[in-house]
């Protein structure tokens, strides 16, 4: 069982794909999801392009530690988990990528631990500035509504919610249903864990002052169909981070369906190669 026991006392569940001698890419998922967001086929597709891919459950997610109720933590704490996981895996430097809240953690890592960061890949995320990347009202209400206690009803809620912010081009109902079933089978998230993660994303507020100091090569990817963190969140992120490249993917929402994989893979691989060349 690939479980990293970190000095912070957190246990992080992780999986590695590809050759450890290739450049490392750590992928972080968003609020309320698990590392399975990064499908194994997506990860192996990146390894074919010469990357050593590590996906993992953030604290309070999946098979990683759940702190006791009443515990609070921040994006900086979660970024430190990434640093300690790299130490555990004996990875000196890595490309750091994340989606949504995972993008916020990745940004924080690039700001706090720049010497360990080869490059930053921020996907479907924002800067914490409340004027940019705002969700549609219906979308926000759906995300924050408590999930039912019954497992099957929870899955149906997840699917109903997903349709609100799914990719207009590639939404795959069966793929999404299978993913949510796997979440439920593997480790359903208690409401307390969801609220701790949401609070972590809010605690540091507007992070733009920190993001302005990021100096590593940065790629910002955002979808034009994202209703959970609207397109302006990505545009603002790319504006604030010096020399960041912005890639807008037409029809991509706030999800990672198979139809989006070629577009994400192409952008990530080109960014990594350009970062190495520079």
DODRENDREN-698286 format. One line per 3 residues: number of its first residue (from 1); for each residue x, y, z of N, C-alpha, C. Coordinates in steps of 0.2 Angstrom, whole numbers, plus 5000, padded with zeros to 4 digits. Layout:
BEGIN
NUM) X Y Z X Y Z X Y Z ~ ...
***
This chain:
BEGIN
1) 5004 4994 5000 5000 5000 5000 5004 5006 5000 ~ 5004 5010 4995 5009 5016 4994 5006 5022 4998 ~ 5008 5022 5005 5006 5027 5009 5013 5030 5012
4) 5013 5037 5011 5019 5041 5014 5017 5044 5021 ~ 5021 5042 5026 5020 5045 5032 5024 5051 5033 ~ 5021 5057 5033 5025 5063 5033 5027 5066 5040
7) 5032 5070 5040 5034 5073 5047 5028 5077 5050 ~ 5024 5079 5046 5018 5083 5049 5013 5079 5053 ~ 5014 5072 5052 5009 5068 5055 5003 5065 5050
10) 5003 5068 5044 4999 5066 5039 5001 5061 5035 ~ 4997 5056 5034 4998 5050 5029 4995 5052 5022 ~ 4999 5051 5017 4997 5053 5010 4997 5047 5006
13) 4991 5045 5003 4991 5039 4998 4993 5042 4991 ~ 4997 5038 4988 5000 5041 4982 5001 5035 4977 ~ 5001 5036 4970 5003 5031 4965 5008 5035 4960
16) 5012 5031 4958 5017 5033 4953 5016 5030 4946 ~ 5018 5033 4941 5017 5030 4934 5023 5033 4930 ~ 5026 5028 4927 5032 5030 4922 5039 5028 4926
19) 5044 5031 4922 5051 5030 4924 5053 5035 4929 ~ 5055 5034 4936 5057 5039 4941 5063 5043 4938 ~ 5066 5041 4933 5072 5045 4931 5070 5051 4926
22) 5063 5050 4924 5060 5056 4920 5058 5061 4924 ~ 5057 5067 4921 5055 5073 4925 5049 5072 4929 ~ 5048 5073 4935 5042 5072 4939 5037 5077 4938
25) 5031 5075 4938 5025 5079 4938 5020 5077 4943 ~ 5019 5081 4948 5014 5080 4953 5007 5083 4952 ~ 5002 5079 4952 4995 5081 4950 4991 5081 4956
28) 4987 5087 4957 4983 5088 4963 4976 5089 4961 ~ 4971 5085 4964 4964 5086 4963 4961 5092 4967 ~ 4954 5093 4965 4951 5098 4968 4947 5096 4974
31) 4943 5101 4977 4939 5101 4983 4934 5095 4982 ~ 4934 5091 4987 4929 5085 4987 4930 5079 4982 ~ 4935 5080 4979 4937 5074 4974 4943 5070 4977
34) 4945 5065 4973 4951 5061 4975 4956 5061 4969 ~ 4961 5057 4971 4967 5057 4965 4964 5053 4959 ~ 4959 5049 4960 4956 5046 4954 4953 5051 4949
37) 4953 5057 4950 4951 5062 4945 4956 5062 4940 ~ 4962 5061 4941 4967 5060 4936 4967 5052 4934 ~ 4963 5051 4929 4962 5044 4927 4969 5041 4925
40) 4969 5034 4927 4976 5030 4926 4978 5031 4918 ~ 4973 5031 4914 4975 5031 4907 4977 5038 4905 ~ 4975 5043 4908 4977 5050 4907 4985 5050 4910
43) 4986 5047 4916 4993 5048 4918 4998 5044 4914 ~ 4995 5038 4912 5000 5034 4907 5001 5037 4901 ~ 4996 5041 4898 4997 5045 4892 5003 5050 4893
46) 5003 5053 4899 5009 5058 4900 5015 5054 4901 ~ 5015 5048 4904 5022 5045 4904 5025 5043 4897 ~ 5020 5042 4893 5022 5040 4886 5026 5046 4883
49) 5025 5052 4886 5028 5058 4883 5034 5060 4887 ~ 5036 5055 4892 5043 5056 4895 5042 5059 4902 ~ 5036 5058 4905 5035 5061 4912 5034 5056 4917
52) 5037 5057 4923 5036 5053 4929 5030 5056 4933 ~ 5024 5053 4933 5018 5056 4935 5016 5053 4942 ~ 5015 5057 4947 5013 5055 4954 5006 5059 4955
55) 5001 5054 4956 4995 5057 4958 4994 5055 4966 ~ 4990 5059 4970 4989 5057 4977 4983 5060 4979 ~ 4981 5058 4985 4975 5060 4989 4977 5066 4993
58) 4975 5072 4993 4976 5077 4997 4974 5075 5004 ~ 4976 5078 5010 4974 5077 5016 4966 5078 5016 ~ 4963 5074 5020 4955 5074 5021 4952 5071 5014
61) 4956 5068 5010 4953 5065 5004 4955 5058 5003 ~ 4951 5054 5000 4952 5047 4998 4955 5043 5004 ~ 4961 5040 5003 4964 5036 5007 4969 5039 5012
64) 4970 5046 5011 4975 5049 5015 4971 5051 5022 ~ 4975 5054 5026 4973 5055 5033 4967 5060 5033 ~ 4963 5059 5038 4958 5064 5040 4959 5067 5047
67) 4961 5073 5047 4963 5076 5054 4956 5076 5058 ~ 4957 5076 5065 4951 5076 5069 4947 5082 5068 ~ 4940 5081 5069 4936 5086 5069 4938 5092 5073
70) 4937 5098 5071 4940 5104 5074 4946 5106 5072 ~ 4950 5102 5068 4956 5104 5065 4956 5109 5059 ~ 4959 5114 5059 4960 5119 5053 4967 5118 5050
73) 4967 5120 5044 4973 5120 5040 4972 5125 5034 ~ 4978 5126 5031 4978 5131 5026 4981 5128 5019 ~ 4980 5132 5014 4983 5130 5008 4991 5129 5008
76) 4994 5133 5013 5001 5133 5014 5003 5126 5018 ~ 4998 5124 5022 4999 5117 5025 4999 5112 5020 ~ 4994 5112 5015 4993 5107 5010 4999 5107 5005
79) 5002 5113 5004 5008 5114 5000 5014 5110 5003 ~ 5014 5111 5010 5019 5108 5014 5019 5100 5013 ~ 5013 5098 5013 5012 5091 5012 5015 5088 5006
82) 5014 5092 5000 5017 5091 4994 5025 5090 4994 ~ 5028 5095 4998 5035 5096 4999 5037 5089 5003 ~ 5034 5088 5008 5036 5082 5012 5035 5075 5008
85) 5030 5075 5004 5029 5069 4999 5035 5069 4995 ~ 5037 5074 4992 5043 5074 4987 5049 5072 4991 ~ 5050 5074 4997 5055 5071 5001 5055 5064 5002
88) 5049 5062 5004 5048 5054 5005 5050 5050 4999 ~ 5048 5053 4993 5049 5050 4987 5056 5051 4984 ~ 5060 5055 4988 5067 5057 4986 5067 5061 4979
91) 5062 5065 4978 5061 5069 4972 5064 5076 4974 ~ 5069 5078 4971 5072 5085 4973 5068 5091 4970 ~ 5066 5090 4963 5062 5095 4960 5057 5092 4956
94) 5051 5096 4955 5046 5093 4951 5042 5098 4948 ~ 5038 5097 4942 5033 5101 4939 5027 5100 4944 ~ 5024 5105 4946 5018 5105 4951 5012 5107 4947
97) 5007 5103 4947 5001 5104 4943 4995 5103 4948 ~ 4989 5106 4947 4983 5105 4950 4977 5108 4947 ~ 4971 5105 4949 4965 5108 4946 4961 5111 4951
100) 4958 5117 4950 4953 5120 4955 4957 5121 4962 ~ 4955 5118 4967 4958 5119 4974 4965 5116 4973 ~ 4966 5111 4969 4973 5108 4968 4977 5113 4964
103) 4974 5117 4960 4978 5123 4957 4980 5128 4962 ~ 4976 5129 4967 4978 5134 4972 4983 5131 4976 ~ 4983 5125 4978 4989 5122 4981 4995 5122 4977
106) 4995 5121 4971 5000 5121 4966 5003 5128 4966 ~ 4999 5133 4966 5001 5140 4966 5005 5142 4972 ~ 5002 5139 4978 5005 5141 4984 5012 5137 4985
109) 5012 5131 4982 5019 5128 4982 5024 5132 4978 ~ 5022 5134 4972 5027 5138 4968 5029 5144 4972 ~ 5025 5147 4976 5026 5153 4979 5031 5152 4986
112) 5029 5147 4989 5032 5145 4996 5039 5141 4995 ~ 5039 5137 4990 5044 5132 4989 5047 5132 4982 ~ 5049 5138 4980 5051 5139 4973 5057 5135 4971
115) 5061 5134 4976 5068 5130 4974 5066 5123 4972 ~ 5060 5120 4974 5059 5113 4973 5054 5113 4967 ~ 5052 5118 4964 5047 5119 4959 5050 5120 4952
118) 5050 5115 4947 5053 5116 4941 5048 5120 4937 ~ 5042 5120 4937 5037 5124 4934 5030 5123 4937 ~ 5025 5127 4936 5019 5127 4939 5014 5126 4933
121) 5009 5122 4934 5003 5121 4930 4997 5122 4934 ~ 4993 5128 4933 4987 5129 4936 4981 5128 4932 ~ 4977 5124 4934 4971 5122 4929 4964 5124 4933
124) 4960 5127 4929 4953 5128 4931 4953 5131 4939 ~ 4957 5136 4940 4958 5139 4946 4958 5146 4946 ~ 4960 5149 4952 4960 5157 4953 4965 5159 4958
127) 4965 5166 4959 4970 5169 4963 4967 5170 4970 ~ 4961 5169 4971 4958 5171 4978 4955 5178 4978 ~ 4956 5181 4972 4953 5188 4972 4945 5187 4970
130) 4941 5189 4974 4934 5188 4974 4930 5191 4967 ~ 4934 5195 4964 4931 5199 4958 4932 5194 4952 ~ 4936 5189 4952 4937 5185 4946 4936 5178 4948
133) 4934 5174 4943 4933 5167 4943 4927 5165 4947 ~ 4922 5170 4948 4916 5168 4952 4912 5163 4949 ~ 4909 5158 4953 4904 5153 4950 4897 5156 4949
136) 4894 5153 4944 4887 5154 4943 4883 5153 4949 ~ 4878 5157 4951 4874 5156 4957 4871 5149 4958 ~ 4868 5146 4953 4866 5139 4953 4871 5134 4955
139) 4877 5135 4951 4882 5130 4952 4885 5131 4959 ~ 4886 5137 4962 4888 5137 4969 4884 5134 4974 ~ 4877 5135 4973 4872 5133 4978 4873 5125 4978
142) 4873 5122 4972 4873 5115 4971 4880 5112 4974 ~ 4885 5115 4973 4892 5113 4976 4891 5113 4984 ~ 4889 5118 4987 4889 5118 4994 4883 5115 4997
145) 4878 5112 4994 4873 5109 4997 4875 5102 5000 ~ 4873 5101 5006 4875 5094 5009 4873 5088 5005 ~ 4877 5083 5005 4876 5077 5001 4871 5073 5005
148) 4867 5069 5002 4862 5064 5006 4866 5059 5009 ~ 4864 5056 5014 4867 5050 5018 4867 5044 5014 ~ 4862 5043 5010 4862 5036 5006 4867 5037 5000
151) 4871 5031 5000 4877 5031 4995 4874 5032 4987 ~ 4869 5029 4985 4866 5030 4979 4863 5037 4977 ~ 4860 5039 4982 4858 5046 4982 4864 5051 4981
154) 4869 5050 4985 4875 5054 4985 4878 5054 4977 ~ 4878 5048 4975 4881 5048 4968 4876 5052 4963 ~ 4870 5051 4964 4865 5055 4959 4866 5062 4960
157) 4867 5065 4966 4868 5072 4967 4875 5074 4964 ~ 4880 5070 4964 4886 5071 4961 4885 5072 4954 ~ 4881 5067 4951 4880 5068 4943 4876 5074 4941
160) 4871 5075 4945 4867 5081 4944 4871 5088 4944 ~ 4875 5088 4950 4879 5094 4950 4884 5094 4945 ~ 4887 5088 4943 4892 5088 4938 4890 5091 4931
163) 4883 5090 4930 4881 5092 4923 4880 5100 4923 ~ 4880 5103 4929 4880 5110 4929 4887 5113 4927 ~ 4892 5110 4928 4899 5113 4927 4903 5108 4922
166) 4900 5103 4919 4903 5099 4915 4905 5102 4908 ~ 4910 5099 4905 4912 5101 4898 4906 5101 4893 ~ 4905 5106 4890 4900 5106 4885 4902 5101 4879
169) 4908 5101 4878 4911 5097 4872 4912 5090 4873 ~ 4913 5088 4880 4915 5081 4881 4912 5078 4887 ~ 4907 5080 4890 4904 5077 4896 4902 5070 4894
172) 4905 5066 4898 4904 5058 4898 4900 5056 4904 ~ 4894 5055 4903 4889 5053 4909 4892 5046 4912 ~ 4893 5041 4908 4895 5035 4911 4902 5035 4914
175) 4907 5039 4911 4913 5040 4914 4913 5043 4921 ~ 4908 5048 4921 4907 5052 4928 4904 5047 4933 ~ 4899 5044 4931 4896 5039 4935 4900 5034 4938
178) 4905 5031 4934 4909 5026 4936 4914 5029 4941 ~ 4916 5035 4940 4921 5039 4944 4918 5040 4951 ~ 4912 5042 4951 4908 5043 4958 4907 5037 4961
181) 4905 5032 4958 4905 5025 4961 4911 5023 4964 ~ 4917 5024 4961 4923 5022 4964 4925 5027 4970 ~ 4923 5033 4970 4924 5037 4975 4921 5034 4981
184) 4914 5032 4980 4910 5030 4986 4913 5023 4988 ~ 4915 5019 4984 4917 5012 4986 4924 5013 4990 ~ 4928 5018 4987 4935 5019 4990 4935 5022 4997
187) 4932 5028 4997 4932 5032 5003 4927 5038 5003 ~ 4921 5037 5004 4916 5043 5004 4919 5049 5009 ~ 4918 5055 5007 4920 5061 5010 4915 5063 5015
190) 4917 5063 5022 4912 5066 5027 4911 5074 5026 ~ 4906 5076 5028 4904 5083 5027 4910 5087 5031 ~ 4912 5085 5036 4917 5089 5040 4923 5090 5036
193) 4925 5084 5032 4931 5085 5028 4931 5090 5023 ~ 4925 5089 5019 4923 5094 5014 4924 5101 5017 ~ 4921 5103 5022 4921 5109 5025 4928 5112 5027
196) 4932 5107 5030 4939 5109 5031 4943 5111 5025 ~ 4942 5107 5020 4945 5109 5013 4943 5115 5011 ~ 4936 5116 5011 4933 5123 5008 4936 5129 5012
199) 4937 5128 5019 4939 5133 5023 4947 5134 5021 ~ 4951 5129 5020 4958 5130 5018 4958 5134 5012 ~ 4954 5133 5007 4954 5137 5001 4952 5144 5002
202) 4948 5146 5007 4946 5152 5009 4950 5156 5014 ~ 4954 5153 5018 4957 5156 5024 4963 5161 5021 ~ 4966 5159 5016 4972 5164 5014 4969 5169 5009
205) 4963 5169 5008 4960 5175 5005 4963 5177 4998 ~ 4964 5183 4996 4966 5185 4990 4974 5184 4990 ~ 4976 5179 4986 4983 5177 4986 4988 5181 4981
208) 4985 5186 4978 4989 5189 4972 4995 5192 4974 ~ 4996 5195 4980 5003 5197 4982 5008 5192 4982 ~ 5006 5186 4984 5011 5180 4984 5012 5178 4977
211) 5007 5178 4973 5007 5175 4966 5012 5180 4962 ~ 5011 5186 4963 5016 5191 4959 5023 5189 4960 ~ 5025 5186 4965 5032 5184 4966 5034 5178 4963
214) 5030 5174 4960 5031 5167 4957 5036 5169 4951 ~ 5041 5165 4951 5046 5166 4945 5047 5160 4941 ~ 5044 5154 4943 5045 5148 4939 5041 5149 4933
217) 5043 5145 4928 5038 5145 4922 5031 5142 4923 ~ 5026 5146 4921 5020 5145 4923 5015 5144 4917 ~ 5011 5139 4917 5006 5138 4912 4999 5138 4916
220) 4994 5142 4913 4988 5142 4916 4983 5140 4911 ~ 4979 5135 4912 4974 5132 4908 4967 5133 4911 ~ 4963 5135 4906 4956 5136 4909 4951 5134 4903
223) 4945 5132 4905 4940 5131 4900 4935 5136 4899 ~ 4933 5137 4893 4928 5142 4892 4921 5141 4894 ~ 4920 5134 4896 4913 5132 4898 4913 5131 4906
226) 4918 5133 4909 4918 5132 4917 4914 5137 4920 ~ 4909 5134 4924 4904 5138 4927 4905 5138 4935 ~ 4910 5134 4937 4911 5133 4944 4917 5138 4946
229) 4922 5139 4942 4927 5144 4942 4927 5147 4935 ~ 4924 5153 4934 4923 5155 4928 4930 5157 4924 ~ 4930 5158 4918 4936 5159 4914 4940 5165 4916
232) 4937 5170 4919 4941 5176 4922 4945 5174 4927 ~ 4944 5168 4931 4949 5166 4936 4955 5164 4933 ~ 4955 5160 4927 4961 5158 4924 4965 5164 4921
235) 4961 5169 4918 4964 5175 4915 4967 5179 4920 ~ 4964 5180 4925 4967 5184 4931 4974 5181 4933 ~ 4973 5174 4934 4979 5170 4937 4985 5172 4932
238) 4984 5171 4925 4989 5172 4920 4992 5179 4920 ~ 4987 5184 4922 4989 5191 4922 4993 5193 4928 ~ 4992 5190 4934 4996 5191 4940 5003 5188 4940
241) 5003 5182 4938 5010 5178 4938 5014 5180 4932 ~ 5020 5182 4934 5024 5185 4929 5026 5180 4923 ~ 5025 5182 4917 5026 5179 4911 5023 5172 4910
244) 5017 5171 4914 5013 5165 4913 5010 5165 4906 ~ 5009 5158 4904 5006 5157 4898 4999 5155 4899 ~ 4994 5158 4895 4987 5156 4896 4985 5152 4890
247) 4982 5146 4892 4979 5142 4887 4971 5141 4888 ~ 4967 5144 4884 4960 5143 4885 4957 5137 4880 ~ 4954 5132 4883 4951 5127 4879 4944 5127 4878
250) 4942 5128 4872 4935 5129 4870 4931 5123 4872 ~ 4925 5124 4876 4921 5119 4878 4923 5115 4884 ~ 4929 5116 4887 4931 5113 4893 4927 5116 4899
253) 4925 5112 4903 4922 5114 4910 4926 5113 4916 ~ 4923 5111 4921 4926 5110 4927 4927 5102 4929 ~ 4930 5099 4924 4930 5091 4925 4936 5089 4921
256) 4937 5082 4921 4942 5080 4917 4940 5073 4913 ~ 4935 5074 4908 4933 5069 4905 4938 5066 4899 ~ 4937 5060 4897 4942 5058 4892 4943 5062 4886
259) 4937 5066 4884 4938 5070 4878 4943 5076 4879 ~ 4944 5078 4885 4948 5083 4887 4956 5081 4887 ~ 4957 5075 4888 4964 5072 4889 4969 5075 4884
262) 4967 5074 4877 4972 5076 4872 4974 5083 4872 ~ 4969 5087 4874 4970 5094 4874 4975 5096 4881 ~ 4973 5093 4886 4977 5094 4892 4984 5092 4892
265) 4984 5085 4889 4991 5082 4888 4995 5086 4884 ~ 4993 5089 4878 4997 5093 4873 4999 5099 4877 ~ 4995 5102 4880 4997 5109 4883 5002 5107 4889
268) 5001 5102 4893 5006 5101 4898 5013 5099 4896 ~ 5013 5094 4891 5019 5092 4888 5023 5097 4885 ~ 5020 5101 4881 5023 5107 4878 5026 5112 4883
271) 5022 5113 4888 5025 5117 4893 5031 5114 4897 ~ 5031 5108 4898 5036 5105 4902 5043 5105 4897 ~ 5042 5104 4891 5047 5104 4886 5050 5111 4885
274) 5046 5116 4885 5048 5123 4885 5052 5125 4891 ~ 5049 5123 4897 5052 5124 4903 5059 5121 4903 ~ 5060 5115 4901 5067 5112 4901 5072 5116 4896
277) 5069 5118 4890 5073 5121 4885 5076 5128 4888 ~ 5072 5131 4892 5073 5138 4895 5077 5137 4901
***
